[in-house]
């Protein structure tokens, strides 16, 4: 996607011509059909400020040129955050954001949206100019860095468009300015950001949050005991939603949040700082513990005997419960996971399932799926963020792992395999995410006749699970080192060569 001139786009009259011209001006490969309201709102905005721009024509420069450099309906990858209009100065020091509304809405909603936009844009620059144009009332609003929204004249926006800073602009590759990792957090890995509320939920997370809180309120009024299940693939944001709900509920009631695996330092910080929230490992769950609401993260990783205690506790104490888990791991369905899914599914009073946008790096997620199911090969995926390497002996493997660790990669060690270096274990990665991950797979791993990744040996099941978990917690870059297994290396390398 490249920047375009808004005046040129708005000369197209019909919806179809508008959409086709937008594709031509932005260089987009995929065709997007814009609605009549989107096209009309943009035309109305340009009509509203055109006169003010003409008054500022200097040195023979036509006012049309001041409308260069805009991105229309730009969406940040992975998190469904869309901006109607964006322009970034060539030096990246200034950002202009304009939101379009076809119908009049409450000013509180306008202010909230612009405030949220400023949070996302603050990762680029501190000089942010925020506007909303309402077509129905032909009104332009300005929002400043102190959180004040006011009606303004067209000349104010025109003056900003004519500033020297905006006469050069970012022409393409806007994605380089927006990394999903800058906005997406894992509460245990970034407890301060979580506690300060420096995060935003995706549209689906926000919708689930609204529905869950409404269900809990209705259940309380009707004296029911809800068991709400939130399911989805790795990286869809289940854990963040659960922690966000814990924080919201704890403002009035006492919450017990059970996690799979051991307590991380981030968990302890949240425990100390969030009043009315207690976080503890599910394995240590005691039925004598008191709470008003019970939340369970990664329920599929909890031992059956512990799940028995949890369900008995819910039933005996009539405690509302929310459970989050991934019922469809790419590993062959294990009996314990299948049983937990079936059991919880039967008890669920409100099943919610995440679909669509994955919060982890899309190429990494695509690679993860293809690695475990070699027949599932999506077309045209850029795997440049993934390194597939080979070591013919353990000395070479040790040198390669050291090289990547020196570059900031986190080593996650599979059980029962190469023990040349100590990395993070299964217990140590629960609830965390990492910018860059390096892992080593050895001669235990192979593909069966169905092209499913399998492993031999006593620790095979645990090794497969941790390989899956480790890759799914990678935010930006991945290195997979194949040790002394040429056949597997060739098969995995072919994923990069599609």
Residue, then its C-alpha position, 0 to 999 in steps of 0.5 A: x500500500x502506498x500513499x495517495x492524493x485525496x483530491x484525485x480519489x474523490x473525483x471518482x463519482x460512483x461507488x464502483x469507480x471510487x473503489x477501483x480508483x482507490x486500488x489504482x492510486x494505492x497500488x493494492x493487489x487486492x480489490x476492496x469495495x468501499x461503501x457509499x458512506x465512506x466515499x461520500x464522507x471523504x468527498x464531503x471532507x475535501x469539499x469542506x476544506x478545499x476553500x481554505x486550502x485555496x486561500x493558502x496557495x503560494x508560489x504557484x502551488x496548487x491546493x491539490x498538492x496539499x492533499x498528497x501523502x494520505x493513507x486511506x483506511x489503513x489497518x495495523x496488521x494482526x490487531x484490526x486497528x483501522x485509521x480512516x486517514x493517516x499522513x506521516x511527515x517524511x522525517x516521521x516527526x509529525x502525524x495527522x489523523x482524520x476520522x470520518x463519520x457519515x452521521x452525527x454521533x456523541x462527542x464522547x465517542x469521538x473523543x474516545x476514538x481519537x484518544x485511542x488512536x493517539x495511543x497507537x500513533x504515539x509509538x511513531x511521534x509525539x506531534x500528533x494532530x487529531x481530527x474527526x469530520x462529521x458529514x451529516x452536520x458538516x462539522x470538524x472536531x479537533x482533539x489535542x494532547x490534553x484530551x480536549x475535544x472542540x469544534x474547529x474551522x476548516x482553516x485550522x486543518x488547512x493550516x496544518x496540511x500546508x505546514x512545511x513538515x507535511x510537504x514531504x511524507x512517508x510514501x510507502x511501507x507504512x507497516x514498518x512504522x506499526x509493529x503489532x508487538x508494540x501494542x500487544x502485551x502478555x500480562x505476565x511478561x509486561x505487568x507494568x503496561x497491563x496494570x497501567x492500562x497501556x493496551x487495547x483489545x481487538x474488536x473481537x476481544x472487546x465484544x467478548x468482554x462486553x458479552x461476558x460482563x453482561x452475562x455475569x451481571x444477568x446471572x447474578x440478578x437471576x441467581x444462576x451460576x455461569x461457566x463461560x468458555x473462551x476458546x481459540x488458537x494460539x495467540x488469539x488473545x485469550x489470556x489478555x482477555x482473561x486478565x482484563x476481565x479479572x481486573x474489571x471484576x475485581x473492582x467490586x468482587x474477589x477474583x481467583x485466577x488459576x494459571x497452568x504452570x508456575x508463577x512468573x515474576x509478572x504474575x507476582x507483581x500483578x498479585x501484589x498490585x491488583x486488589x481483590x485478585x489472587x493468581x495461583x498455579x492451578x496445581x496448588x488450587x485448594x478448595x478451601x480458597x474463597x472467591x466470588x469469581x473463578x477464572x482459569x487460563x489454559x484449562x487444557x493444560x490442567x491435570x484431570x484431577x485438578x480439573x475435578x477439584x475445580x468443577x466440584x468447587x464451582x458446583x458446591x459454591x455456585x461460583x461463576x467461572x470463566x475458562x480459556x483454552x485451545x481445544x484444537x492444538x495442532x498436535x494429534x488430539x491427546x486423550x486428556x485434551x479431548x476429555x477436558x474439551x468435551x467435559x468443559x463443553x458440556x458444562x459451558x453456559x456461554x461458549x465463545x470462540x476466537x476467530x480471525x486475527x492472530x495476535x502473534x506474527x502471521x508468518x510464524x503462525x503459518x509456519x507453525x501450522x505447516x510444521x505440524x501438518x505438512x500438507x497444510x501449505x498456504x500460498x505466498x507467505x513471506x517467511x523471511x523472519x524465520x531461519x531454518x538451520x542444520x547442525x551435523x554434530x553437537x559442537x556445531x549446534x552449540x556454536x549456532x545456539x550461542x550465536x543466536x542467544x548473543x543476538x537476543x534470541x531466547x532459547x527454549x529447550x525441549x525435554x530429553x533432547x540436546x542438552x548442550x545449553x540450558x534454556x527455558x523449560x515448559x514451566x518457565x514460558x507459561x504466560x510469556x511471549x518473546x520477541x525472538x526464539x531459537x529451538x533445536x529439534x533432533x533425531x527424535x522428530x519425524x513425519x508419519x504417513x499423514x505428514x504429521x510431525x511426530x517424535x519417538x521416545x519417552x519424552x516425545x509427547x512433552x517435546x512435541x507440546x513444548x515445540x508447539x508452545x515455544x513457536x506459538x509464543x514467538x512475536x517477531x523472529x524464529x530460528x529452528x535448528x535441526x540437529x543430525x536429522x537430514x531428512x527432517x531438515x529437508x522437509x522443514x526447509x521445503x516450507x520456506x521454498x514453497 
